[in-house]
Amino acid sequence: MQMFQDLINWILGFGASVFVPIIMIIAGLIVKMKPKDAISAGLLLGIAFTGMSEVINFMRGAITPVAEAMIKATGVQLSIMDGGWTTMSVISWAWPYAFAMFPLQIGINILLLALGKTKTFNADLWNVWGKIFTAVIVMGTTNSVVLAFVVASIQIVLELWSSDAHQKRLQKMSGIPGVTCSHRTLFFSCILWPFDMILRKIPFLNKEFGVAQLRDKIGIFAENHVLGFILGCVFGIIGRYDIVNILKLGLVAGTAMTLFPMVTKLFMQALAPISEAVQAYMQKRFKDRELYVGLDWPYLGGANEIWIAVIAIVPMLVIYSFILPGNNLLPFAGVINLSLAVPAWIVTKGNVPRMLILCAIGAPVFLYVGTAIAPYMSQLAMQTGAVELAAGELISNSSINAPVFTYATQLFAFLQGNFLPLIVAVVWGTCWVLYTRWLKKEDALMEQEEQAQASSEIQ
């Protein structure tokens, strides 16, 4: 058993840029792609993941010091360190039962596909650590391995159903057919959705207002490189940088905003042949059955609206960390909060004003949940030695994926008299059911419109 765990850890140590392409090459061969085509698509997908990761790290390296400078300028001291998602992943994999989550996710996915209960083949197996993370939280409140795996199994199912529900919308927004996002980051969309429905009733906000519309109104100032430069300079001014470093930050942001869409085109080139092969394979064996390939969020990274929101969230998190009563988390490693920006982009269909409002509403949730889960993650880190912490030192993440769902996984705390996580679980579950139903209605309307358009073209 230890040998199997070591093997899994060794494979996962490759990282998403290596691990996911390997999975996709294997999947391509299974669905009868020519070996040269499967290998070519897999390598290109690895290049796309690597490119997206490098550009994000490039941007993070420039923006994080600004947040740090803002924090130092205030002199505020908060007790919980922000280790970011990478530290949470390392701690999660240190859980003694982590190795069992890998076959569990594959088994549940195959079972639901065979039963026709999902259309998604989740190729994002590298992010199985997110289910381990959930199990760790459940263990912290129940000390039950069985309940930990039960709740993690529920998350696996919900990720597949969420992938199904979002596919049509994501296909239209990204332009990449046959692919969906199977990451739990999308779980936060159902929490933002009720607020967005209210904002849509405001005339000024109930219009398309993405970067394309912004470009029509202000011309060159909305071009990727120019807009990025302006945003970077504004952020440098907020961080009290000198003129040279303000201009340097502007160039970094402009560079990143220019490169993101270029990298996303690589995802499209890599995924198109794989998606077509999967669809052809399924049609031969299951008539009238669609199959989607589920991936992590980076394939959506070509949307400039996401990066506008990412930059705006940084000062939000810093300011909120100073003023929110009960928050003890100092945002740092997780200050590039894509777990908030991506759901806001999906829910609003890229409407920038609504995105920024939703980010302002959602940002405090990340700090409060990060504060709440710190004891569990810190305890596991100290028990396993995954992260070195001093006595009484706490670590967490200010950009935790699906924060409301994560907090809700503590629902068994009601046995000790704490009913708040249970209430949050009911609220999240209600929002998720209503939101996914709304997405299905939207899909039905979209299909009717496409059929009507096709009919009129024939006539």
Stockholm file with secondary structure:
# STOCKHOLM 1.0

chainA/1-459         MQMFQDLINWILGFGASVFVPIIMIIAGLIVKMKPKDAISAGLLLGIAFTGMSEVINFMRGAITPVAEAMIKATGVQLSIMDGGWTTMSVISWAWPYAFAMFPLQIGINILLLALGKTKTFNADLWNVWGKIFTAVIVMGTTNSVVLAFVVASIQIVLELWSSDAHQKRLQKMSGIPGVTCSHRTLFFSCILWPFDMILRKIPFLNKEFGVAQLRDKIGIFAENHVLGFILGCVFGIIGRYDIVNILKLGLVAGTAMTLFPMVTKLFMQALAPISEAVQAYMQKRFKDRELYVGLDWPYLGGANEIWIAVIAIVPMLVIYSFILPGNNLLPFAGVINLSLAVPAWIVTKGNVPRMLILCAIGAPVFLYVGTAIAPYMSQLAMQTGAVELAAGELISNSSINAPVFTYATQLFAFLQGNFLPLIVAVVWGTCWVLYTRWLKKEDALMEQEEQAQASSEIQ
#=GR chainA/1-459 SS CHHHHHHHHHHHTTCHHHHHHHHHHHHHHHTTCCHHHHHHHHHHHHHHHHHHHHHHHHHHHHHHHHHHHHHHHHTCCCSEEECHHHHHHHHHHTSTTGGGHHHHHHHHHHHHHHHTSCCEEECCGGGGHHHHHHHHHHHHHHCCHHHHHHHHHHHHHHHHHHHHHHHHHHHHHHCCTTEEECSGGGGGHHHHHHHHHHHTTSGGGSSCCSHHHHHHHHGGGGSHHHHHHHHHHHHHHHTTCCHHHHHHHHHHHHHHHHHHHHHHHHHHHHHHHHHHHHHHHHHHHSTTCCCEEEECGGGGTTCHHHHHHHHHHHHHHHHHHHHCTTCCBCCSTTCSCHHHHHHHHHHHTTCHHHHHHHHHHHHHHHHHHHHHHHHHHHHHHHHHTSSCCCTTCEEECTTCSSHHHHHHTTGGGGGGTCCHHHHHHHHHHHHHHHHHHHHHHHHHHHHHHHHHHHHHHHC
#=GC SS_cons         CHHHHHHHHHHHTTCHHHHHHHHHHHHHHHTTCCHHHHHHHHHHHHHHHHHHHHHHHHHHHHHHHHHHHHHHHHTCCCSEEECHHHHHHHHHHTSTTGGGHHHHHHHHHHHHHHHTSCCEEECCGGGGHHHHHHHHHHHHHHCCHHHHHHHHHHHHHHHHHHHHHHHHHHHHHHCCTTEEECSGGGGGHHHHHHHHHHHTTSGGGSSCCSHHHHHHHHGGGGSHHHHHHHHHHHHHHHTTCCHHHHHHHHHHHHHHHHHHHHHHHHHHHHHHHHHHHHHHHHHHHSTTCCCEEEECGGGGTTCHHHHHHHHHHHHHHHHHHHHCTTCCBCCSTTCSCHHHHHHHHHHHTTCHHHHHHHHHHHHHHHHHHHHHHHHHHHHHHHHHTSSCCCTTCEEECTTCSSHHHHHHTTGGGGGGTCCHHHHHHHHHHHHHHHHHHHHHHHHHHHHHHHHHHHHHHHC
//
